[in-house]
Amino acid sequence: MKKIQMVDLQSQYQHIKNEIDGAIQEVIDSCMFINGPAVKNFQEDLEKYLGVKHVIPCGNGTEALQVTMMALGLKPGDEVITSSFTFIATAEVIALLHLTPVLVDVDPETFNIDPDAVERAITPKTKAIVPVHLFGQCAPMEKLLDLAHKHNLYVIEDACQSIGADYYFENGRKSKAGTMGNAGCTSFFPSKNLGCYGDGGAVFTNDDELEKKLRVVVNHGMTVRYYHDYIGVNSRLDSIQAAILKVKLQYLDEYARKRQAVASFYDEAFKGNPKLKIPGRYYKSSHVFHQYTLVTNDVDRKGLMDHLASKGIPSAIYYPVPLHLQKAYLDPRYKSGDFPVTEMLCNSVISLPMHTEFDHEQLSHITGSVLEFINR
Ligand SMILES: *Cc1c(COP(=O)(O)O)cnc(C)c1O
């Protein structure tokens, strides 16, 4: 049996090797490594795919969040509400810009931010909400957008794990993750659903003013060459990565279907098992399965992971520690017990291998090995 990996980038590359190699070679031949035509071409393709007016490529997903908060003019002391159950980058940039992160708990079914908790956390200092579309499924955007409208707040979507997911509005309209708020941020880190072969990221927006500001902020705050009207940063997507992404974007929907098929296979094996809760689906969103995450109940999780490892199966915990209990983010406002759902999830979730390249033998080996441990 082929070795099982959390993410199998090797096999994926082998299927598209000719196209990728050609795209890389073209950039090298042109020697336009920075802001070459490849970047513009990918940007335009992604705008079309997402149905969004502007894509602003940048260095990575973390910087996408950072430059967005800078371009929106958020100031020290402004409160930014986000999820207590997410990757650290979301809170990191808030802290880095001396904004005040305000954490709220999540829904135990979907792992996404709870809009009622968001509403309770709004104060006169609140300036923005950062919903994270965690594990490949959209947060409850309609409620969040309503709250933002009512309280005059920005919505910055962290779409790093959910590029390509569709959100279905009540009125029948459909939007891609990251295109509904004032801005959406994504990451092209190799293991993300649309991954490049290094670092990369982008901001999406339909706001023309914000787009102009973002393009300035990512380029040293420079409006006219060597005239700097703002303090900016250097955050670029390089041409080689853009050329790779242009190729891989064509396969994004196919890749999502493959991930969904893996999720269905896992669901079939685990549904109804009292010790394993399969990932809940939110009826207003499609799920592109960046991760397939089970919630265990009365299971020795470490024992399960060791058992899987002994069978050649990697697994992971996303995420073991809630943001408010991370050492660098300890804050007298928060203590253990404040976010019970997040804390329960951190103690009980396990993510199984998820990618686009499994064969049936591998998948049965994974589900069989999980059940062998669970049912003994
Ligand atoms: C990956 C990720 C980021 C950061 O992206 P990088 O490109 O690694 O900087 C931010 N938020 C979430 C939810 C992520 O999964």
The ligand as an SDF file (V2000), in Angstrom:
LIG
                    3D

 15 15  0  0  0  0  0  0  0  0999 V2000
   -3.1160   28.8200    7.3820 C   0  0  0  0  0  0  0  0  0  0  0  0
   -3.9590   29.7810    8.1100 C   0  0  0  0  0  0  0  0  0  0  0  0
   -3.5710   31.1240    8.2800 C   0  0  0  0  0  0  0  0  0  0  0  0
   -2.2230   31.6420    7.8940 C   0  0  0  0  0  0  0  0  0  0  0  0
   -1.7850   31.4250    6.6150 O   0  0  0  0  0  0  0  0  0  0  0  0
   -0.2160   31.4460    6.2940 P   0  0  0  0  0  0  0  0  0  0  0  0
   -0.1680   31.4900    4.8230 O   0  0  0  0  0  0  0  0  0  0  0  0
    0.3700   30.2070    6.8720 O   0  0  0  0  0  0  0  0  0  0  0  0
    0.3450   32.6680    6.9100 O   0  0  0  0  0  0  0  0  0  0  0  0
   -4.4620   31.9850    8.8950 C   0  0  0  0  0  0  0  0  0  0  0  0
   -5.6570   31.5620    9.3460 N   0  0  0  0  0  0  0  0  0  0  0  0
   -6.0450   30.2780    9.2300 C   0  0  0  0  0  0  0  0  0  0  0  0
   -7.3900   29.8800    9.7410 C   0  0  0  0  0  0  0  0  0  0  0  0
   -5.2120   29.3450    8.6160 C   0  0  0  0  0  0  0  0  0  0  0  0
   -5.5990   28.0690    8.5190 O   0  0  0  0  0  0  0  0  0  0  0  0
  1  2  1  0
  2  3  1  0
  2 14  2  0
  3  4  1  0
  3 10  2  0
  4  5  1  0
  5  6  1  0
  6  7  2  0
  6  8  1  0
  6  9  1  0
 10 11  1  0
 11 12  2  0
 12 13  1  0
 12 14  1  0
 14 15  1  0
M  END
$$$$
